[in-house]
Amino acid sequence: MSSIQYFVASSLDGFIATADDNLDWLLQFDGFVGGKESYDAFMADVGAIVMGGETYAWLMEHEPGKWPYPSTPCWVFTHHELPAPKGSDVTFVRGPVGEFAQDLRDNAAGRNVWIVGGGVLAAQFADAGLLDELIISIIPVVLGSGKAVLPLARPTAPLELISSHTMGRGILELRYRFAAKRA
């Protein structure tokens, strides 16, 4: 069965972006040793992608004319009417994440579902008991404030550490499994 995974980078103090969605603090680490290998290994098991409208808009603004996931079906949760990039397999949806979880898993065809970008959408999956794994790369930068990794409605049960490894420039990748489904 497909796992729903949140693969994300975070500052040491738990933020994935500044309050104004700036990622310069993260982009300065592009090309670190082990990063490409980790991403490629992760993507080899991804069969579908899900993201929120803000992440989609950020990609459209910062990657104009270049859709980064051309061969992977992508679902975008949004309340806005948005155009899909040429050559992409993008489906726009609105509603509670639980209504689409089985469709996402089916669309992944036995592979995993990746929640890209925003912590708010990942938190909706977690709050609905649908998030299976958190794979987080801790970047050695302190932001002080910004957008939280996983802004949950309530605490989780203890997560199970599946693996950890260090990569170049002091980056630590941690892989956790959500131990108990929450209703």
N, C-alpha and C positions, 0 to 999 in steps of 0.2 A: 504494500500500500504506500502511496505517496506520502511524504512528510511535508508539512508546511514549515518552512525555515525562514528565519529573519537573519540574513547575512549582512553585517553592517560594521562600519568603523565608528569609533567613539573617542572623544577626548578622555583624558584621565579622570576628569570630573563628570563624565556621563552625558556629554552632549554630542549630537550628530551634526549639528550646524549651528552657526550663530543665529541670533534672533531674526536677522534679515536674510537667512538662507545662504550666507557666505560660506564657501568651503575652501578658501585659500589656505587655511590652517592645515587642511588635509591634503590638498593638492601639492603642497610643497614636499610631500613624501612620495610622490609618484616614482615608480621605478625601484623601490626598495627591494633588497634581496629577499626572495621567497614570496613576494607579493603576487607576481604573475602566476607562479606555480600553484599557489593556494587558490587563486581565483579560477584558473583553468580547471583544476581538479573539482572545485565546487560546481562550476558551470557544466561539467560533463554529466552531472546527475540532475540538472534542472530541465524539466519538461514544460513548465509554464511559469510565467512571471505575473505578479500582481503589484500594483502601485497605486498611490493616491493621486488625485488631480494636481496637487502642488508639486510632487516629484515629476510628474509627466510634464507640467509647464516648465519646470527647471530644465529638464532634458531638452525640450523644444527650444528654449532660449539659449542654452549653452552648447548644444550640439546641433545647430541648424543644418538641415539637409542631410543629417547623418543619424539614422535610427540605430542605436547601439545593439539592438536585439533582433536582427532581421529574420533569423530562423527559429525564433521562439515565440509561441503565442503569448500575448500580453493582455491582461485585464486591468483596466483603469477605473477605480472607484472615484466618481466625480458627480457633481450636481450641475456641471456646465456642459454645453454642447461644444465639443472640440473636434478638430479634424485629425484624422489618422495620417501618419507619414506614408508616403508612397512606398509600396513594397513591404509594408509591415502587416502583421496579423494582430491588430489591436481591437479589443472589444471594450466598449465603454458601458459601465453598469452603475447603478445606484441602489442603495438599500443596505440592510444589515449584512455583514460579512458571512454570517451563518447561512444565509439563503443561497450563497454561491460556493460554499466550501466544497461540496461534492462535485459541482461542475468544474471547479478548478482542478481538483484531484483527477477527475476523468480526463480533462484536457491535457494534463501532464503525462498521460498514458504510461503510468507505472513509474515515472520519474518524480522528482520533487518539485514543489511549488516554492518559488523564491519571492518573499516580500521585499521589494526594492525600496530603499529610501526611508520615507517618513515613519517616525516612531508612533505617530497617532494611529495609522492604519494597523501597524504591527500590534499595538496595544488593543485594538478592537478584536483582533484574532485571539490574542492572549486572554482578554476578558471573557470571550465566548468559549474558552477552553479548546481552541482550535490550533494554537501555535505549538508545534512539536519541538522545535529546536531554535536556539539562539546561538549564532556563530558571530562572535564579536572580536574585532581587532582593536586593541587598545593602543591608541596613538599617543606618544609621549608629549602631549601638549595640554595645557590647562586653559580653558576658555573663560571660566568664571560665570558664564551664563549662556543661554541659548536654547536650542530645541532638544528636549530630553530623549534619550535612547528609547525608553519604553514608558510613556506616561500612563500608567495603569490606574484603574478605578480603585484597586485594592491590592495588597501584597500577594505575591504568588506563594505557593508551597515551595519548599526548598528545591532548587534545581540540581540535577545530577551532572557533574562535570564529566564529559566524555573524553575530551582531550585538551591539551594545551601545548603550544610550541612558540618559541621565540623566532622572530624574523629580523631582518636587517633594520638598522636605525632604532633599535630598542622597542620594536612593535611586538606585542604579545597577542596571539590569537587564541581565544578560548571558545570551546564548543560545549554548550550545555543542552541537556534534554529537560523538557518540562516533565517532572516526575508524575504529577497528578493532573488529570483533566479537571478543569474548574467549570462549574455551570454558571 
